[in-house]
């Protein structure tokens, strides 16, 4: 039985790591694409519109006290 060649073992490990990195890059690219699509649809991370009536509040925060004052 011959002893394994350390250089070949390193090459195999390097090839395997490159393959894994490629798969990770693909996964990251798909995740970024999905995130961009969600943002283009103006959806939150859970899907759907968080607060449909924030058109009157540019910061997206509806101050409950201000609404009470408007009602009076």
C-alpha positions as CSV (number, residue, x, y, z in Angstrom):
1,X,0.0,0.0,0.0
2,X,1.5,3.4,-1.0
3,X,1.4,6.5,1.1
4,X,-0.9,9.2,-0.1
5,X,0.7,12.1,-2.0
6,X,0.2,15.2,0.1
7,X,0.3,17.4,-3.0
8,X,-2.6,15.5,-4.6
9,X,-4.6,15.6,-1.3
10,X,-4.1,19.3,-1.2
11,X,-5.2,19.6,-4.8
12,X,-8.3,17.5,-4.2
13,X,-9.2,19.6,-1.1
14,X,-8.7,22.8,-3.1
15,X,-10.9,21.6,-5.9
16,X,-13.6,20.6,-3.4
17,X,-13.5,24.0,-1.7
18,X,-13.7,25.8,-5.1
19,X,-16.8,23.7,-5.9
20,X,-18.4,24.5,-2.5
21,X,-17.6,28.2,-2.9
22,X,-19.3,28.2,-6.3
23,X,-22.4,26.7,-4.9
24,X,-22.4,29.2,-2.1
25,X,-22.0,32.0,-4.6
26,X,-25.0,30.7,-6.5
27,X,-27.1,30.5,-3.3
28,X,-26.1,34.1,-2.3
29,X,-27.0,35.3,-5.8
30,X,-30.4,33.7,-5.7
31,X,-31.1,35.2,-2.2
32,X,-30.1,38.6,-3.4
33,X,-32.3,38.3,-6.5
34,X,-35.3,37.3,-4.4
35,X,-34.7,40.2,-2.0
36,X,-34.5,42.6,-4.9
37,X,-37.8,41.2,-6.3
38,X,-39.4,41.7,-2.9
39,X,-38.2,45.2,-2.6
40,X,-39.4,46.0,-6.1
41,X,-42.9,44.8,-5.1
42,X,-42.5,46.9,-1.9
43,X,-43.2,44.0,0.3
44,X,-41.8,43.5,3.8
45,X,-39.7,40.5,4.7
46,X,-42.8,38.5,5.7
47,X,-44.6,39.5,2.5
48,X,-47.4,41.9,2.0
49,X,-47.7,45.5,2.9
50,X,-46.9,46.4,6.6
51,X,-49.0,49.5,6.8
52,X,-51.1,50.6,3.9
53,X,-52.1,54.0,5.3
54,X,-48.6,55.5,5.7
55,X,-49.0,57.7,2.6
56,X,-49.8,60.6,4.9
57,X,-46.7,60.0,7.0
58,X,-43.5,60.2,4.9
59,X,-41.5,58.3,7.6
60,X,-44.0,55.4,7.7
61,X,-44.9,56.0,11.4
62,X,-48.5,56.8,12.3
63,X,-48.5,58.8,15.5
64,X,-51.6,57.6,17.5
65,X,-51.7,60.9,19.4
66,X,-51.8,62.9,16.2
67,X,-54.8,60.8,15.0
68,X,-56.6,61.4,18.3
69,X,-56.1,65.2,17.9
70,X,-57.5,65.0,14.3
71,X,-60.6,63.3,15.6
72,X,-61.4,66.0,18.2
